Amino acid sequence: QWTRGNDSPHLRFIQANDGVATSARLALISATKTVIKSGLGILGVEAPDAMR
């Protein structure tokens, strides 16, 4: 569930006391975005920049 970090700080992407973990998590998010966007492109689907 997307909001689990509200109740469990260790599940948050950004950890104020752990820069290494934060950097790794943000890099993983960025790589995941690239893979999903590329995969959708192969299928002929345009990925939105934001979902609101």
N, CA, C and O atoms as CSV, one atom per row, in Angstrom:
chain,resi,resn,atom,element,x,y,z
A,1,GLN,N,N,0.848,-1.171,0.000
A,1,GLN,CA,C,0.000,0.000,0.000
A,1,GLN,C,C,0.895,1.235,0.000
A,1,GLN,O,O,1.867,1.317,0.751
A,2,TRP,N,N,0.551,2.183,-0.847
A,2,TRP,CA,C,1.386,3.355,-1.080
A,2,TRP,C,C,1.606,4.186,0.182
A,2,TRP,O,O,2.680,4.770,0.329
A,3,THR,N,N,0.653,4.266,1.086
A,3,THR,CA,C,0.744,5.158,2.248
A,3,THR,C,C,1.312,4.483,3.497
A,3,THR,O,O,1.237,5.060,4.582
A,4,ARG,N,N,1.862,3.313,3.379
A,4,ARG,CA,C,2.385,2.607,4.556
A,4,ARG,C,C,3.518,3.365,5.224
A,4,ARG,O,O,3.744,3.195,6.422
A,5,GLY,N,N,4.235,4.198,4.481
A,5,GLY,CA,C,5.311,4.997,5.056
A,5,GLY,C,C,4.824,6.031,6.050
A,5,GLY,O,O,5.603,6.511,6.874
A,6,ASN,N,N,3.541,6.383,5.988
A,6,ASN,CA,C,2.990,7.330,6.963
A,6,ASN,C,C,3.054,6.763,8.378
A,6,ASN,O,O,3.309,7.496,9.333
A,7,ASP,N,N,2.826,5.472,8.508
A,7,ASP,CA,C,2.828,4.819,9.816
A,7,ASP,C,C,4.157,4.145,10.146
A,7,ASP,O,O,4.469,3.924,11.317
A,8,SER,N,N,4.934,3.819,9.128
A,8,SER,CA,C,6.205,3.108,9.323
A,8,SER,C,C,7.335,3.883,8.648
A,8,SER,O,O,7.583,3.692,7.457
A,9,PRO,N,N,8.016,4.747,9.381
A,9,PRO,CA,C,9.062,5.585,8.781
A,9,PRO,C,C,10.150,4.801,8.043
A,9,PRO,O,O,10.731,5.319,7.090
A,10,HIS,N,N,10.436,3.573,8.459
A,10,HIS,CA,C,11.482,2.801,7.784
A,10,HIS,C,C,11.081,2.410,6.358
A,10,HIS,O,O,11.932,1.964,5.589
A,11,LEU,N,N,9.814,2.565,5.993
A,11,LEU,CA,C,9.347,2.251,4.639
A,11,LEU,C,C,9.393,3.454,3.699
A,11,LEU,O,O,9.102,3.315,2.511
A,12,ARG,N,N,9.749,4.617,4.204
A,12,ARG,CA,C,9.775,5.825,3.377
A,12,ARG,C,C,10.967,5.786,2.429
A,12,ARG,O,O,12.027,5.259,2.767
A,13,PHE,N,N,10.782,6.345,1.247
A,13,PHE,CA,C,11.863,6.391,0.263
A,13,PHE,C,C,13.007,7.260,0.747
A,13,PHE,O,O,14.175,6.909,0.575
A,14,ILE,N,N,12.679,8.388,1.349
A,14,ILE,CA,C,13.692,9.334,1.818
A,14,ILE,C,C,13.892,9.135,3.313
A,14,ILE,O,O,12.965,9.286,4.109
A,15,GLN,N,N,15.119,8.795,3.673
A,15,GLN,CA,C,15.498,8.574,5.065
A,15,GLN,C,C,16.458,9.689,5.481
A,15,GLN,O,O,17.593,9.741,5.008
A,16,ALA,N,N,16.008,10.571,6.355
A,16,ALA,CA,C,16.806,11.734,6.753
A,16,ALA,C,C,18.144,11.342,7.367
A,16,ALA,O,O,19.121,12.079,7.231
A,17,ASN,N,N,18.207,10.212,8.031
A,17,ASN,CA,C,19.436,9.805,8.712
A,17,ASN,C,C,20.274,8.806,7.922
A,17,ASN,O,O,21.282,8.317,8.433
A,18,ASP,N,N,19.885,8.492,6.695
A,18,ASP,CA,C,20.620,7.497,5.898
A,18,ASP,C,C,20.674,7.929,4.437
A,18,ASP,O,O,19.846,7.525,3.621
A,19,GLY,N,N,21.660,8.755,4.130
A,19,GLY,CA,C,21.806,9.270,2.772
A,19,GLY,C,C,22.094,8.198,1.740
A,19,GLY,O,O,21.656,8.308,0.595
A,20,VAL,N,N,22.824,7.164,2.127
A,20,VAL,CA,C,23.154,6.083,1.193
A,20,VAL,C,C,21.888,5.331,0.780
A,20,VAL,O,O,21.671,5.074,-0.404
A,21,ALA,N,N,21.063,4.983,1.753
A,21,ALA,CA,C,19.814,4.277,1.445
A,21,ALA,C,C,18.880,5.157,0.624
A,21,ALA,O,O,18.228,4.676,-0.302
A,22,THR,N,N,18.813,6.435,0.955
A,22,THR,CA,C,17.965,7.364,0.208
A,22,THR,C,C,18.417,7.450,-1.242
A,22,THR,O,O,17.595,7.379,-2.155
A,23,SER,N,N,19.724,7.604,-1.459
A,23,SER,CA,C,20.248,7.683,-2.827
A,23,SER,C,C,19.964,6.405,-3.607
A,23,SER,O,O,19.592,6.456,-4.780
A,24,ALA,N,N,20.140,5.272,-2.959
A,24,ALA,CA,C,19.891,3.992,-3.621
A,24,ALA,C,C,18.419,3.839,-3.981
A,24,ALA,O,O,18.089,3.378,-5.074
A,25,ARG,N,N,17.546,4.218,-3.079
A,25,ARG,CA,C,16.109,4.101,-3.347
A,25,ARG,C,C,15.673,5.039,-4.464
A,25,ARG,O,O,14.870,4.660,-5.317
A,26,LEU,N,N,16.194,6.256,-4.463
A,26,LEU,CA,C,15.828,7.197,-5.523
A,26,LEU,C,C,16.372,6.738,-6.874
A,26,LEU,O,O,15.717,6.925,-7.900
A,27,ALA,N,N,17.562,6.140,-6.884
A,27,ALA,CA,C,18.113,5.596,-8.128
A,27,ALA,C,C,17.253,4.437,-8.631
A,27,ALA,O,O,17.015,4.315,-9.833
A,28,LEU,N,N,16.793,3.598,-7.725
A,28,LEU,CA,C,15.923,2.480,-8.106
A,28,LEU,C,C,14.600,2.981,-8.671
A,28,LEU,O,O,14.092,2.428,-9.647
A,29,ILE,N,N,14.043,4.019,-8.066
A,29,ILE,CA,C,12.801,4.610,-8.574
A,29,ILE,C,C,13.010,5.158,-9.979
A,29,ILE,O,O,12.178,4.951,-10.863
A,30,SER,N,N,14.115,5.852,-10.181
A,30,SER,CA,C,14.406,6.428,-11.496
A,30,SER,C,C,14.583,5.331,-12.550
A,30,SER,O,O,14.069,5.444,-13.663
A,31,ALA,N,N,15.309,4.278,-12.194
A,31,ALA,CA,C,15.515,3.172,-13.132
A,31,ALA,C,C,14.197,2.473,-13.453
A,31,ALA,O,O,13.955,2.098,-14.600
A,32,THR,N,N,13.354,2.300,-12.457
A,32,THR,CA,C,12.049,1.676,-12.666
A,32,THR,C,C,11.200,2.511,-13.612
A,32,THR,O,O,10.526,1.971,-14.490
A,33,LYS,N,N,11.232,3.819,-13.434
A,33,LYS,CA,C,10.495,4.726,-14.323
A,33,LYS,C,C,10.962,4.555,-15.768
A,33,LYS,O,O,10.147,4.488,-16.688
A,34,THR,N,N,12.269,4.484,-15.957
A,34,THR,CA,C,12.824,4.342,-17.302
A,34,THR,C,C,12.400,3.019,-17.938
A,34,THR,O,O,12.018,2.986,-19.107
A,35,VAL,N,N,12.468,1.940,-17.176
A,35,VAL,CA,C,12.103,0.621,-17.699
A,35,VAL,C,C,10.622,0.567,-18.062
A,35,VAL,O,O,10.258,0.054,-19.120
A,36,ILE,N,N,9.771,1.094,-17.192
A,36,ILE,CA,C,8.330,1.080,-17.477
A,36,ILE,C,C,8.018,1.932,-18.698
A,36,ILE,O,O,7.243,1.519,-19.562
A,37,LYS,N,N,8.613,3.114,-18.776
A,37,LYS,CA,C,8.365,3.994,-19.919
A,37,LYS,C,C,8.844,3.346,-21.221
A,37,LYS,O,O,8.159,3.422,-22.240
A,38,SER,N,N,10.010,2.715,-21.188
A,38,SER,CA,C,10.528,2.040,-22.384
A,38,SER,C,C,9.646,0.863,-22.786
A,38,SER,O,O,9.351,0.672,-23.966
A,39,GLY,N,N,9.232,0.082,-21.804
A,39,GLY,CA,C,8.362,-1.062,-22.088
A,39,GLY,C,C,7.037,-0.638,-22.690
A,39,GLY,O,O,6.552,-1.256,-23.637
A,40,LEU,N,N,6.452,0.415,-22.142
A,40,LEU,CA,C,5.200,0.925,-22.707
A,40,LEU,C,C,5.421,1.448,-24.124
A,40,LEU,O,O,4.570,1.277,-24.997
A,41,GLY,N,N,6.573,2.088,-24.345
A,41,GLY,CA,C,6.891,2.590,-25.682
A,41,GLY,C,C,6.981,1.465,-26.703
A,41,GLY,O,O,6.519,1.611,-27.835
A,42,ILE,N,N,7.570,0.348,-26.309
A,42,ILE,CA,C,7.657,-0.815,-27.195
A,42,ILE,C,C,6.262,-1.311,-27.565
A,42,ILE,O,O,6.031,-1.772,-28.683
A,43,LEU,N,N,5.344,-1.210,-26.618
A,43,LEU,CA,C,3.963,-1.639,-26.856
A,43,LEU,C,C,3.135,-0.583,-27.581
A,43,LEU,O,O,1.976,-0.821,-27.922
A,44,GLY,N,N,3.734,0.581,-27.815
A,44,GLY,CA,C,3.024,1.648,-28.507
A,44,GLY,C,C,2.131,2.478,-27.601
A,44,GLY,O,O,1.210,3.148,-28.068
A,45,VAL,N,N,2.405,2.432,-26.312
A,45,VAL,CA,C,1.611,3.185,-25.342
A,45,VAL,C,C,2.443,4.355,-24.836
A,45,VAL,O,O,3.600,4.179,-24.455
A,46,GLU,N,N,1.863,5.539,-24.833
A,46,GLU,CA,C,2.576,6.705,-24.330
A,46,GLU,C,C,2.347,6.831,-22.827
A,46,GLU,O,O,1.207,6.852,-22.364
A,47,ALA,N,N,3.432,6.913,-22.075
A,47,ALA,CA,C,3.332,7.028,-20.617
A,47,ALA,C,C,3.131,8.486,-20.221
A,47,ALA,O,O,3.816,9.364,-20.746
A,48,PRO,N,N,2.213,8.757,-19.312
A,48,PRO,CA,C,2.032,10.134,-18.840
A,48,PRO,C,C,3.209,10.545,-17.956
A,48,PRO,O,O,3.851,9.701,-17.330
A,49,ASP,N,N,3.484,11.845,-17.912
A,49,ASP,CA,C,4.548,12.342,-17.036
A,49,ASP,C,C,4.108,12.339,-15.579
A,49,ASP,O,O,4.932,12.188,-14.677
A,50,ALA,N,N,2.813,12.506,-15.351
A,50,ALA,CA,C,2.286,12.512,-13.988
A,50,ALA,C,C,0.867,11.963,-13.999
A,50,ALA,O,O,0.134,12.095,-14.980
A,51,MET,N,N,0.506,11.355,-12.898
A,51,MET,CA,C,-0.861,10.854,-12.757
A,51,MET,C,C,-1.523,11.633,-11.635
A,51,MET,O,O,-1.051,11.623,-10.499
A,52,ARG,N,N,-2.601,12.298,-11.952
A,52,ARG,CA,C,-3.287,13.124,-10.957
A,52,ARG,C,C,-4.745,12.812,-10.947
A,52,ARG,O,O,-5.498,13.405,-10.174
